[in-house]
Amino acid sequence: MRHLPLLANHSPGRAAVTCRYRCGDACFHDVPNTSGNPYFGDLLDRRSAIKAGVVLGAALTATGATAAADAAPAHAAPPAEGTGADRHHPARGLDFRPVEPNTLDAVVVPEGYRQAVVIRWGDPLFPDAPAFDFDHQTAAAQARQFGYNCDFAALLPLDPTGRVNLLVTNHEYTGEPFMFRGYDEANPTREQVEVAWAAHGLSVLRVDQDRDGRLTPRFSPHNRRITATTPFELRGPAAGSDLLKTGADPTGTRVLGTLNNCAGGVTPWGTVLSGEENFNQYFAATGDPRETRYGIKDNPTTRKWERFDERFDLAREPNEANRFGWVVELDPLDPDSTPVKHTALGRFKHECANVRIAGDGRVVAYSGDDERFEYIYKFISRKKVRRGDSRSARRHNMTLLDEGTLYVARFTGDSPPAEIDGSGGLPSDGRFDGRGEWVPLASGTRSFVPGMTAEEVYVFTRLAGDRVGATKMDRPEDIQTHPHTGVVYCALSNNVDRGKEGKEGATEPNPRVDNKHGQVLELTERGGDALALSFSWNLMLVCGDPASPDTYFAGYDKSRVSPISSPDNVAFDRHGNLWISSDSGGALGGLNDGLYAVPVAGRERGHLKAFLTVPRGAETCGPVIGERVVTVCVQHPGEVDGASADNPASHWPDGGDSQPRPSVVAVWREGRRIGE
């Protein structure tokens, strides 16, 4: 694997047009987190860590954290470091030749593999849906077609053989300049706005899998579209709060639509969770400081939706934005069910929510708040899961996220602060690692945050995290639990503001200033218990150009790894290898993003290899890693500055002079399992 030079004169990062439409220019605005909570690694050194942990535990107990006595855990034994010694025996499930970095307008897969588009933006989901016509789009048609900018995906088997499945996909955001010729951002038409409402949300689609792994879409009674106008139910401790009531919904329990759905997860009971992320950009603000903390600006929005529906104008409906930023639960098996927004998991820019079952049967959900200097959260349910797939067990399990305790993470490094100098150089112990604790925020109607009611904690969770001194992280993205070990993996995408004047500098879990490329965090709950309120942690990967001294690949020989920037989604295969999708926007010399795989244990730990790359301007999203098929969502192909529907920069996937279309792609190997 050749090294890639860092281009000193290149301005890295995604296109400005992507920032504008996906997250409302979040990275070009002031950081919403202006709290002064200190990084605890700067307050503690290794000799005083145990003593300080006891003090912190006592403080937590005073606020109601009765289980915080384990706030000073013994260090969990770290996984074995990679050595690069086994050069001829790749990790099981990863026997493929890595794809070379490139800038092609294509999905590129390893030698011996095949690929095909499963479904594209605008493809019909129902027999009565019209064929896609780029130049004659209507809202009615889009509501019956596959939505725009697919992100998270799940593949749920409907039969024991796995031949019949439901593909559930998020549709994060709309890029109107790439959807409509001659689009006038200052004066969108009502039809264009309503097409965009219909293009948001989620899709449910039956797909059949053949013996090799190829997926074929089918019309089915299960097929469904969720849009920005689909009714949702608000549930949990904040449902019915005055903070959630509007003129259209005086009960505070019913919401129209879901917006900016990013990553998600599949629950053990077969439903899909979806995180509402950059919801702030859809609302014209009033200047309320609590709105500012969520990045809602007191000016007209980019899409101008407030001109067509007063609920997007907070001067007229000040609580409407409070009804977004939640974790959504959808039952794909029941196309008539009402999807739910779970208030017990808190309101912030949820990248994801992923659930594991604890030893006593309660469930634990992890979620990251995807913005610079934001936090990582954990929820522990009050009730326990019911085993089996009976209708009554499933109904019960779909209430597990309604009641429980919400926590936020506080990290402590174990190296002297002077050794974390912002360069990314390893400290003297050779690892970025330390301890941490889960700080309680609220449980039911009880708040553990001074000066905030429980309802305020759930609705303004960021402010609660500020008050308890949560650790500011570099854009927490997807979080997944290892299926065999229970170790938790979190992608931290990047943070170019770290270390800037007035901003927090380097910390051990975020060890680089001007962090363009991100890192991958391993978190081990104390004793391997998902219910533990303390943990150990380390950085498995510090991403970027392997030739750069500020990168780290679990100690593996960096001359043999693929370059990666801005880890986003993470997933596991059946062997326990970690797969990572990237969203760098060309931060490594303009190279395309991709999907990578890396062993997390054994002699090959840290040997990161690129499995595929996506077309120019696209982001790799929502990987599903099956035994015979890998799927990825190819989001916003051709979305580069200067391009538009009138001047497309990509013609993927249809070629010729066609418009680019976000799509789901399947990759398989005839007669062979993935990576074998």
C-alpha positions as CSV (number, residue, x, y, z in Angstrom):
1,M,0.0,0.0,0.0
2,R,1.6,3.2,-1.1
3,H,1.7,6.3,1.2
4,L,-0.2,9.4,0.3
5,P,1.5,12.7,0.6
6,L,-0.2,15.4,2.6
7,L,-0.9,18.3,0.4
8,A,0.2,21.4,2.2
9,N,-1.6,23.8,-0.3
10,H,-4.8,21.8,-0.4
11,S,-7.8,23.0,1.6
12,P,-9.2,19.7,2.9
13,G,-12.8,19.0,3.8
14,R,-16.2,18.4,2.2
15,A,-17.8,20.8,-0.3
16,A,-19.4,23.9,1.0
17,V,-22.6,23.0,-0.7
18,T,-22.7,19.8,1.2
19,C,-22.2,21.6,4.5
20,R,-25.0,24.1,3.5
21,Y,-27.6,21.5,2.8
22,R,-26.7,18.6,5.1
23,C,-25.9,20.4,8.4
24,G,-26.8,24.1,7.8
25,D,-23.1,25.1,7.7
26,A,-22.5,23.9,11.2
27,C,-18.7,23.9,10.7
28,F,-18.8,27.5,9.5
29,H,-20.8,28.9,12.4
30,D,-19.6,29.5,15.9
31,V,-19.4,26.3,18.0
32,P,-22.7,26.0,19.9
33,N,-20.9,24.6,23.0
34,T,-19.5,27.6,24.7
35,S,-19.5,26.0,28.2
36,G,-16.4,26.2,30.3
37,N,-16.5,22.7,31.7
38,P,-12.9,21.6,32.1
39,Y,-11.4,18.4,30.8
40,F,-10.8,16.2,33.8
41,G,-7.6,14.8,32.4
42,D,-6.1,18.3,32.9
43,L,-7.1,18.2,36.6
44,L,-5.8,14.8,37.5
45,D,-2.5,13.1,37.1
46,R,-1.9,9.4,37.3
47,R,-0.8,9.5,41.0
48,S,-4.0,11.1,42.1
49,A,-6.5,9.5,39.8
50,I,-7.7,6.9,42.3
51,K,-8.1,9.5,45.0
52,A,-9.9,11.9,42.7
53,G,-12.2,9.1,41.5
54,V,-13.4,8.6,45.1
55,V,-14.1,12.3,45.4
56,L,-16.0,12.3,42.1
57,G,-18.0,9.2,43.2
58,A,-19.0,11.0,46.4
59,A,-20.2,14.0,44.4
60,L,-22.2,11.9,42.1
61,T,-23.9,10.0,44.9
62,A,-24.9,13.4,46.3
63,T,-26.8,14.1,43.1
64,G,-28.5,10.7,43.1
65,A,-26.1,8.3,41.4
66,T,-26.3,5.6,43.9
67,A,-24.2,3.2,41.8
68,A,-21.3,5.7,41.3
69,A,-19.2,3.9,43.8
70,D,-17.3,2.4,41.0
71,A,-16.1,5.7,39.7
72,A,-12.5,4.7,40.1
73,P,-12.2,1.5,38.1
74,A,-9.2,-0.7,37.8
75,H,-7.9,-0.5,34.2
76,A,-9.3,-3.2,32.0
77,A,-6.6,-5.2,30.2
78,P,-6.2,-3.7,26.7
79,P,-6.6,-5.8,23.6
80,A,-3.4,-7.2,22.1
81,E,-1.7,-4.6,20.0
82,G,-1.1,-5.3,16.3
83,T,2.5,-6.2,15.3
84,G,2.3,-6.7,11.6
85,A,4.1,-10.0,12.1
86,D,1.6,-12.2,10.3
87,R,2.1,-11.0,6.7
88,H,0.8,-14.0,4.9
89,H,-2.3,-14.9,6.9
90,P,-5.0,-12.2,6.8
91,A,-7.5,-12.0,9.6
92,R,-10.5,-14.4,9.1
93,G,-13.1,-12.7,6.9
94,L,-10.7,-10.1,5.5
95,D,-8.9,-12.0,2.7
96,F,-9.2,-9.4,0.0
97,R,-6.8,-7.2,-1.9
98,P,-7.4,-3.6,-0.7
99,V,-8.8,-1.1,-3.2
100,E,-6.3,1.6,-4.2
101,P,-7.2,5.3,-3.4
102,N,-8.7,7.0,-6.4
103,T,-10.9,9.8,-7.7
104,L,-13.0,7.8,-10.1
105,D,-16.7,8.4,-10.8
106,A,-17.6,4.9,-9.8
107,V,-17.9,2.4,-7.0
108,V,-14.7,0.4,-6.9
109,V,-14.6,-3.0,-5.3
110,P,-11.8,-5.6,-4.7
111,E,-10.7,-8.0,-7.4
112,G,-13.0,-11.0,-7.7
113,Y,-16.1,-9.1,-6.3
114,R,-19.2,-8.0,-8.1
115,Q,-21.5,-5.0,-7.5
116,A,-24.9,-3.8,-8.5
117,V,-27.2,-0.9,-7.5
118,V,-30.1,-2.2,-5.4
119,I,-32.3,0.9,-5.5
120,R,-31.8,4.6,-6.5
121,W,-33.4,7.9,-5.5
122,G,-36.8,8.0,-7.3
123,D,-37.2,4.3,-8.0
124,P,-40.7,3.1,-7.3
125,L,-41.6,1.3,-4.0
126,F,-45.2,0.5,-4.9
127,P,-46.9,-0.8,-8.1
128,D,-48.8,2.4,-8.5
129,A,-45.7,4.6,-8.2
130,P,-44.7,6.4,-11.4
131,A,-41.3,5.9,-13.0
132,F,-38.8,8.5,-12.0
133,D,-38.7,11.6,-14.2
134,F,-36.0,14.0,-13.1
135,D,-37.5,17.0,-15.0
136,H,-41.1,16.4,-13.9
137,Q,-40.9,15.6,-10.2
138,T,-44.0,15.9,-8.0
139,A,-44.5,15.5,-4.2
140,A,-47.1,12.8,-4.8
141,A,-44.7,10.8,-6.9
142,Q,-41.8,11.2,-4.4
143,A,-43.9,10.0,-1.6
144,R,-44.2,6.6,-3.4
145,Q,-40.6,6.5,-4.5
146,F,-37.3,5.8,-2.8
147,G,-36.2,9.0,-1.0
148,Y,-33.1,11.1,-1.4
149,N,-29.6,10.8,0.2
150,C,-29.9,7.4,1.8
151,D,-27.8,7.1,5.0
152,F,-28.3,4.3,7.6
153,A,-29.4,1.0,6.3
154,A,-30.6,-2.3,7.9
155,L,-31.2,-5.7,6.3
156,L,-33.8,-7.6,8.3
157,P,-34.5,-11.3,7.3
158,L,-38.1,-12.3,6.8
159,D,-37.4,-16.0,6.6
160,P,-34.9,-18.4,8.2
161,T,-32.8,-18.7,5.0
162,G,-32.2,-14.9,4.7
163,R,-33.4,-15.1,1.1
164,V,-36.3,-12.6,1.8
165,N,-35.4,-9.4,3.6
166,L,-36.6,-5.9,4.4
167,L,-34.1,-3.2,3.6
168,V,-34.8,-0.2,5.9
169,T,-33.0,3.0,4.9
170,N,-32.8,6.6,6.3
171,H,-33.0,9.6,4.0
172,E,-30.9,12.2,5.7
173,Y,-31.3,15.4,3.8
174,T,-32.2,16.9,0.4
175,G,-29.7,18.8,-1.8
176,E,-32.1,20.9,-3.8
177,P,-29.5,22.4,-6.2
178,F,-28.8,18.8,-7.4
179,M,-32.5,17.8,-7.5
180,F,-34.0,20.6,-9.7
181,R,-32.6,22.3,-12.8
182,G,-32.5,26.1,-12.4
183,Y,-33.1,25.9,-8.7
184,D,-33.4,29.4,-7.1
185,E,-32.4,29.1,-3.5
186,A,-33.9,32.5,-2.7
187,N,-37.3,31.6,-4.2
188,P,-38.1,27.9,-4.1
189,T,-41.5,26.9,-5.4
190,R,-44.1,25.1,-3.2
191,E,-43.8,22.0,-5.4
192,Q,-40.1,21.9,-4.8
193,V,-40.5,22.3,-1.1
194,E,-43.1,19.5,-0.9
195,V,-40.9,17.2,-3.0
196,A,-38.2,17.8,-0.5
197,W,-40.6,17.0,2.4
198,A,-41.5,13.7,0.7
199,A,-37.8,12.9,0.0
200,H,-36.8,13.0,3.7
201,G,-37.5,10.3,6.2
202,L,-37.2,6.5,5.7
203,S,-38.0,3.8,3.2
204,V,-38.9,0.1,3.8
205,L,-38.4,-2.2,0.9
206,R,-38.5,-5.9,0.4
207,V,-35.3,-7.3,-1.3
208,D,-34.7,-10.9,-2.2
209,Q,-31.2,-12.4,-2.0
210,D,-30.0,-15.1,-4.4
211,R,-27.4,-17.7,-3.5
212,D,-24.4,-15.5,-4.3
213,G,-25.7,-12.5,-2.4
214,R,-27.2,-10.3,-5.2
215,L,-30.2,-8.3,-3.9
216,T,-33.3,-7.7,-6.0
217,P,-36.1,-5.2,-4.9
218,R,-39.7,-6.4,-4.9
219,F,-43.1,-4.8,-4.4
220,S,-44.5,-6.0,-1.1
221,P,-47.2,-5.1,1.5
222,H,-44.2,-4.3,3.8
223,N,-43.0,-1.5,1.6
224,R,-43.4,1.9,3.1
225,R,-42.3,5.5,2.9
226,I,-41.9,7.7,6.0
227,T,-41.7,11.4,5.2
228,A,-41.5,14.9,6.8
229,T,-45.3,14.8,7.1
230,T,-45.9,11.3,8.5
231,P,-47.5,11.2,12.0
232,F,-45.2,10.2,14.9
233,E,-46.0,9.5,18.5
234,L,-43.9,11.2,21.2
235,R,-43.4,8.8,24.2
236,G,-41.4,8.7,27.4
237,P,-41.0,11.1,30.3
238,A,-41.1,14.4,28.4
239,A,-44.2,13.5,26.3
240,G,-47.0,15.9,27.0
241,S,-44.6,18.5,28.4
242,D,-45.4,22.2,27.9
243,L,-42.1,22.4,26.1
244,L,-43.5,20.1,23.3
245,K,-46.9,21.5,22.8
246,T,-47.9,23.5,19.7
247,G,-50.9,25.0,18.2
248,A,-51.4,22.0,16.0
249,D,-50.7,19.6,18.8
250,P,-51.8,21.0,22.2
251,T,-51.2,17.5,23.8
252,G,-47.4,17.5,23.1
253,T,-47.6,13.9,22.0
254,R,-48.1,13.9,18.2
255,V,-45.5,15.2,15.6
256,L,-45.6,15.4,11.9
257,G,-42.5,13.9,10.3
258,T,-38.8,13.2,11.0
259,L,-35.9,15.2,9.7
260,N,-32.2,14.7,9.0
261,N,-32.1,11.1,9.9
262,C,-28.5,10.0,10.1
263,A,-27.2,6.7,11.5
264,G,-29.3,4.2,13.4
265,G,-29.5,0.6,14.7
266,V,-31.5,-2.6,14.8
267,T,-33.0,-3.6,18.2
268,P,-32.9,-7.1,19.5
269,W,-36.6,-7.2,19.0
270,G,-36.4,-6.4,15.3
271,T,-37.3,-2.7,15.1
272,V,-35.1,0.0,13.6
273,L,-33.8,3.0,15.5
274,S,-33.0,6.2,13.6
275,G,-31.3,9.3,14.9
276,E,-32.5,12.8,14.1
277,E,-29.3,14.8,13.6
278,N,-29.0,18.3,12.1
279,F,-32.7,19.3,12.6
280,N,-31.7,22.9,13.6
281,Q,-31.2,24.0,10.0
282,Y,-34.9,23.6,9.1
283,F,-36.2,26.2,11.6
284,A,-36.1,30.0,11.5
285,A,-35.2,31.0,15.1
286,T,-36.4,33.6,17.7
287,G,-33.0,34.1,19.4
288,D,-33.8,32.0,22.5
289,P,-30.4,31.1,24.0
290,R,-31.6,27.5,24.4
291,E,-32.1,27.4,20.6
292,T,-28.6,28.9,20.1
293,R,-27.1,26.0,22.0
294,Y,-28.6,23.7,19.3
295,G,-27.2,25.8,16.5
296,I,-30.6,27.3,15.5
297,K,-29.9,30.7,13.9
298,D,-32.0,33.9,14.1
299,N,-32.3,34.2,10.3
300,P,-34.1,32.7,7.3
301,T,-33.3,29.1,6.6
302,T,-31.5,27.8,3.5
303,R,-34.6,26.0,2.2
304,K,-37.1,28.6,3.2
305,W,-39.6,26.1,4.5
306,E,-41.0,28.6,7.0
307,R,-42.6,30.4,4.0
308,F,-44.8,27.4,3.3
309,D,-45.5,26.0,6.8
310,E,-45.6,28.1,9.9
311,R,-44.4,25.3,12.1
312,F,-40.9,25.9,10.7
313,D,-41.0,29.5,11.9
314,L,-40.3,29.5,15.6
315,A,-41.6,33.0,16.0
316,R,-45.0,31.5,15.3
317,E,-44.5,28.0,16.8
318,P,-41.7,28.3,19.3
319,N,-41.8,24.7,20.5
320,E,-41.8,23.0,17.1
321,A,-38.0,22.5,17.0
322,N,-38.2,20.8,20.4
323,R,-40.1,18.0,18.7
324,F,-37.0,17.1,16.6
325,G,-33.6,15.8,17.7
326,W,-34.9,12.5,19.1
327,V,-34.3,8.8,18.5
328,V,-37.0,7.4,16.3
329,E,-38.2,3.7,16.5
330,L,-39.9,2.1,13.5
331,D,-41.5,-1.3,13.3
332,P,-40.8,-2.5,9.7
333,L,-43.0,-5.6,10.1
334,D,-46.1,-3.5,10.6
335,P,-46.6,-1.1,7.8
336,D,-49.6,0.4,9.6
337,S,-47.8,1.2,12.8
338,T,-47.1,4.7,14.1
339,P,-43.4,5.4,14.5
340,V,-42.3,6.7,17.9
341,K,-39.9,9.4,19.1
342,H,-38.3,8.4,22.4
343,T,-37.9,11.3,24.8
344,A,-36.1,9.2,27.5
345,L,-33.0,9.1,25.3
346,G,-32.6,12.9,25.3
347,R,-32.7,15.5,22.6
348,F,-29.5,16.4,20.7
349,K,-28.1,15.8,17.2
350,H,-28.3,12.0,17.4
351,E,-25.9,10.4,15.0
352,C,-27.3,7.0,16.1
353,A,-28.7,4.8,18.8
354,N,-27.6,1.2,19.2
355,V,-28.9,-1.2,21.8
356,R,-27.4,-4.1,23.7
357,I,-28.9,-6.4,26.3
358,A,-27.3,-6.4,29.8
359,G,-26.8,-9.5,31.9
360,D,-29.9,-8.9,33.9
361,G,-32.1,-8.4,30.9
362,R,-32.3,-4.6,30.9
363,V,-31.2,-2.8,27.7
364,V,-28.5,-0.2,27.2
365,A,-28.5,2.3,24.3
366,Y,-25.5,4.4,23.2
367,S,-25.7,7.6,21.2
368,G,-23.3,10.3,20.0
369,D,-24.1,14.0,19.5
370,D,-22.5,14.7,16.1
371,E,-21.1,18.2,16.4
372,R,-17.7,19.7,17.5
373,F,-17.1,19.6,21.2
374,E,-20.3,17.5,21.9
375,Y,-20.9,14.5,24.1
376,I,-21.4,10.7,24.2
377,Y,-24.5,9.4,26.0
378,K,-25.8,6.1,27.4
379,F,-29.3,5.1,28.4
380,I,-30.2,2.1,30.7
381,S,-33.8,0.9,30.7
382,R,-35.9,0.4,33.8
383,K,-37.7,-2.7,32.5
384,K,-36.2,-5.9,31.2
385,V,-36.4,-7.5,27.8
386,R,-38.9,-10.4,27.2
387,R,-37.4,-13.3,25.3
388,G,-39.1,-14.8,22.3
389,D,-40.8,-13.5,19.3
390,S,-44.4,-13.6,20.4
391,R,-46.6,-10.6,19.7
392,S,-46.9,-9.8,23.4
393,A,-43.1,-10.0,24.0
394,R,-42.6,-7.7,21.0
395,R,-45.1,-5.2,22.2
396,H,-43.5,-5.2,25.7
397,N,-40.0,-4.7,24.2
398,M,-41.1,-1.8,22.2
399,T,-41.7,0.1,25.5
400,L,-38.2,-0.5,26.9
401,L,-36.9,2.8,25.7
402,D,-39.7,4.7,27.4
403,E,-38.3,4.5,30.9
404,G,-34.8,4.5,32.3
405,T,-31.8,6.6,33.2
406,L,-29.9,8.8,30.9
407,Y,-26.2,9.4,31.4
408,V,-23.4,11.4,29.7
409,A,-19.7,10.4,29.5
410,R,-16.8,12.0,31.3
411,F,-13.3,10.9,30.2
412,T,-10.0,11.1,32.1
413,G,-6.6,10.5,30.4
414,D,-3.9,8.6,32.3
415,S,-1.0,10.6,30.9
416,P,0.5,13.8,32.2
417,P,-1.2,16.7,30.4
418,A,2.2,18.0,29.2
419,E,2.5,14.8,27.0
420,I,-0.7,15.6,25.2
421,D,0.6,18.6,23.2
422,G,-1.8,18.6,20.3
423,S,0.6,17.1,17.8
424,G,-0.9,13.6,17.9
425,G,2.4,12.2,19.2
426,L,1.9,9.2,21.5
427,P,2.5,9.8,25.2
428,S,5.3,8.0,27.1
429,D,3.1,4.9,27.8
430,G,2.6,4.4,24.1
431,R,-1.2,4.7,24.1
432,F,-4.0,7.3,24.3
433,D,-6.0,5.8,27.1
434,G,-7.6,6.3,30.5
435,R,-10.7,5.9,32.5
436,G,-14.2,7.4,32.5
437,E,-17.5,7.5,34.1
438,W,-21.2,7.8,33.2
439,V,-22.7,10.8,34.9
440,P,-26.5,10.6,35.5
441,L,-28.7,13.3,34.0
442,A,-32.3,12.2,34.6
443,S,-34.4,9.1,35.4
444,G,-38.1,9.3,34.9
445,T,-39.4,12.5,36.5
446,R,-36.2,12.9,38.6
447,S,-33.4,15.3,37.5
448,F,-29.8,14.9,38.7
449,V,-28.8,18.2,37.1
450,P,-28.9,21.2,39.5
451,G,-31.2,23.9,38.3
452,M,-33.0,21.8,35.6
453,T,-36.2,19.8,35.8
454,A,-36.3,16.4,34.3
455,E,-38.4,17.7,31.4
456,E,-35.7,20.3,30.7
457,V,-33.0,17.7,30.9
458,Y,-34.7,15.6,28.2
459,V,-35.6,18.5,25.9
460,F,-32.3,20.5,26.4
461,T,-29.9,17.6,27.0
462,R,-26.9,19.5,25.7
463,L,-27.4,22.1,28.5
464,A,-27.6,19.3,31.0
465,G,-24.3,17.8,29.7
466,D,-22.7,21.2,30.1
467,R,-23.7,21.6,33.7
468,V,-22.3,18.2,34.8
469,G,-19.0,18.7,33.1
470,A,-19.3,16.1,30.3
471,T,-16.2,15.7,28.1
472,K,-16.1,17.6,24.9
473,M,-15.4,15.2,22.0
474,D,-14.4,15.5,18.3
475,R,-17.9,14.9,16.7
476,P,-19.1,11.6,18.1
477,E,-20.6,9.7,15.3
478,D,-21.7,6.0,15.1
479,I,-21.4,3.8,18.1
480,Q,-21.5,0.0,18.0
481,T,-20.9,-2.8,20.5
482,H,-18.6,-5.7,19.5
483,P,-20.9,-8.8,19.1
484,H,-18.5,-11.1,21.0
485,T,-16.6,-9.0,23.6
486,G,-19.1,-6.3,24.4
487,V,-16.4,-3.6,23.8
488,V,-18.0,-0.4,22.6
489,Y,-16.5,1.3,19.5
490,C,-17.2,5.0,18.6
491,A,-16.2,6.9,15.5
492,L,-15.0,10.5,16.3
493,S,-15.1,12.1,12.9
494,N,-13.0,15.3,13.1
495,N,-12.8,18.8,14.8
496,V,-10.8,21.5,13.0
497,D,-11.7,23.9,15.8
498,R,-9.9,22.0,18.5
499,G,-7.1,24.2,19.8
500,K,-8.3,27.4,18.1
501,E,-8.3,30.6,20.1
502,G,-11.0,30.4,22.7
503,K,-11.6,26.7,22.1
504,E,-10.6,23.7,24.1
505,G,-7.2,22.3,23.2
506,A,-6.0,18.8,22.9
507,T,-7.1,16.2,25.4
508,E,-6.1,12.6,25.6
509,P,-9.2,11.2,23.9
510,N,-9.0,14.0,21.4
511,P,-5.2,14.4,21.1
512,R,-4.8,16.6,18.0
513,V,-5.5,20.2,17.4
514,D,-6.9,21.2,14.0
515,N,-8.1,17.6,13.9
516,K,-9.0,17.0,10.2
517,H,-9.1,13.2,10.2
518,G,-10.7,11.9,13.4
519,Q,-10.1,8.8,15.5
520,V,-11.9,5.5,16.6
521,L,-12.4,5.0,20.3
522,E,-12.7,1.7,22.2
523,L,-14.6,1.8,25.4
524,T,-14.7,-1.2,27.8
525,E,-17.4,-1.1,30.6
526,R,-16.1,-2.0,34.0
527,G,-16.1,-5.8,34.3
528,G,-17.6,-6.1,30.9
529,D,-21.0,-5.1,32.4
530,A,-23.1,-3.0,30.2
531,L,-24.8,-1.5,33.4
532,A,-21.5,-0.3,34.8
533,L,-21.1,3.4,35.5
534,S,-17.4,3.4,34.9
535,F,-15.2,2.3,32.0
536,S,-11.7,2.2,30.6
537,W,-11.0,3.5,27.1
538,N,-8.3,3.8,24.5
539,L,-7.9,5.1,20.9
540,M,-7.6,2.2,18.5
541,L,-7.1,4.4,15.4
542,V,-5.9,7.9,15.0
543,C,-6.8,8.4,11.4
544,G,-5.2,10.2,8.4
545,D,-2.3,9.6,6.1
546,P,-0.3,6.6,7.4
547,A,2.9,8.4,6.4
548,S,2.1,11.2,8.8
549,P,3.6,10.9,12.3
550,D,0.3,11.9,14.0
551,T,-1.5,8.7,12.9
552,Y,-1.8,5.5,14.8
553,F,-3.2,2.1,13.8
554,A,-3.2,0.1,17.0
555,G,0.5,-0.3,16.8
556,Y,0.3,-2.0,13.4
557,D,2.9,-1.4,10.6
558,K,1.6,1.8,9.0
559,S,3.3,1.1,5.7
560,R,0.7,-1.7,5.1
561,V,-2.5,0.1,6.0
562,S,-4.9,2.1,3.8
563,P,-5.3,5.8,4.4
564,I,-8.6,6.9,6.0
565,S,-10.1,10.2,7.1
566,S,-13.2,11.1,9.1
567,P,-14.6,7.8,10.3
568,D,-18.4,7.9,10.3
569,N,-20.4,4.7,10.5
570,V,-19.1,1.5,12.1
571,A,-20.4,-2.1,11.9
572,F,-19.2,-5.6,12.6
573,D,-19.0,-8.8,10.5
574,R,-19.7,-12.3,11.9
575,H,-16.0,-12.7,12.7
576,G,-15.9,-9.6,14.9
577,N,-13.9,-7.4,12.5
578,L,-14.7,-3.7,12.5
579,W,-15.9,-2.1,9.3
580,I,-15.7,1.7,9.0
581,S,-17.2,4.0,6.4
582,S,-15.6,7.4,5.9
583,D,-17.0,10.9,5.3
584,S,-13.9,13.1,4.6
585,G,-15.2,15.1,1.7
586,G,-11.8,14.6,0.0
587,A,-9.7,15.7,3.1
588,L,-6.9,13.3,2.0
589,G,-5.8,15.1,-1.2
590,G,-9.2,15.0,-2.8
591,L,-9.4,11.2,-2.7
592,N,-12.8,9.5,-2.7
593,D,-14.3,8.1,0.5
594,G,-14.8,4.4,1.1
595,L,-15.5,1.4,3.3
596,Y,-12.7,-0.1,5.4
597,A,-12.3,-3.2,7.5
598,V,-9.9,-3.8,10.4
599,P,-9.4,-6.6,12.9
600,V,-9.7,-5.5,16.5
601,A,-7.8,-8.4,18.1
602,G,-4.9,-10.7,17.3
603,R,-1.7,-10.2,15.3
604,E,-3.5,-8.3,12.6
605,R,-5.2,-5.8,14.9
606,G,-4.9,-2.4,13.3
607,H,-4.4,-3.7,9.7
608,L,-6.9,-1.4,8.1
609,K,-7.8,-2.2,4.4
610,A,-10.1,-0.4,2.0
611,F,-12.8,-2.7,0.8
612,L,-14.5,-0.2,-1.6
613,T,-14.5,3.4,-2.6
614,V,-17.5,5.5,-3.7
615,P,-17.8,8.0,-6.6
616,R,-16.5,11.6,-6.7
617,G,-18.2,13.9,-4.2
618,A,-20.0,11.0,-2.5
619,E,-20.0,9.8,1.1
620,T,-20.0,6.2,2.2
621,C,-22.9,5.5,4.6
622,G,-24.8,2.8,6.5
623,P,-22.7,-0.3,5.8
624,V,-24.4,-3.7,6.3
625,I,-21.9,-6.5,6.5
626,G,-23.5,-9.9,5.8
627,E,-22.1,-13.4,5.2
628,R,-22.5,-13.2,1.4
629,V,-23.3,-9.5,0.8
630,V,-22.1,-6.1,1.8
631,T,-24.3,-3.1,1.2
632,V,-23.5,0.6,1.4
633,C,-25.5,3.7,0.9
634,V,-23.8,6.1,-1.6
635,Q,-24.9,9.5,-0.5
636,H,-24.7,12.8,-2.5
637,P,-22.6,11.6,-5.5
638,G,-21.3,14.5,-7.5
639,E,-22.0,17.0,-4.7
640,V,-18.9,19.2,-5.2
641,D,-18.7,23.0,-5.3
642,G,-19.6,24.5,-8.6
643,A,-21.7,21.5,-9.6
644,S,-25.5,21.5,-9.8
645,A,-28.3,19.8,-11.7
646,D,-27.4,22.2,-14.5
647,N,-23.8,21.3,-14.4
648,P,-23.4,17.8,-12.9
649,A,-20.0,16.6,-11.7
650,S,-21.0,13.0,-11.6
651,H,-23.1,10.7,-13.8
652,W,-23.2,7.8,-11.4
653,P,-24.9,5.4,-11.3
654,D,-26.5,5.5,-14.7
655,G,-23.6,6.9,-16.8
656,G,-23.8,8.9,-20.0
657,D,-25.1,12.4,-19.4
658,S,-27.5,11.3,-16.6
659,Q,-27.9,13.1,-13.3
660,P,-26.2,11.6,-10.2
661,R,-28.6,9.7,-7.9
662,P,-28.0,8.6,-4.3
663,S,-28.3,4.8,-4.2
664,V,-27.9,1.6,-2.2
665,V,-25.2,-0.7,-3.6
666,A,-24.7,-4.4,-3.0
667,V,-21.3,-6.1,-3.2
668,W,-20.9,-9.9,-3.4
669,R,-18.5,-12.7,-4.5
670,E,-20.0,-15.4,-6.6
671,G,-19.9,-18.8,-4.8
672,R,-17.8,-17.4,-1.9
673,R,-18.4,-15.7,1.4
674,I,-17.3,-12.1,2.0
675,G,-13.6,-11.9,2.8
676,E,-13.0,-15.7,2.5
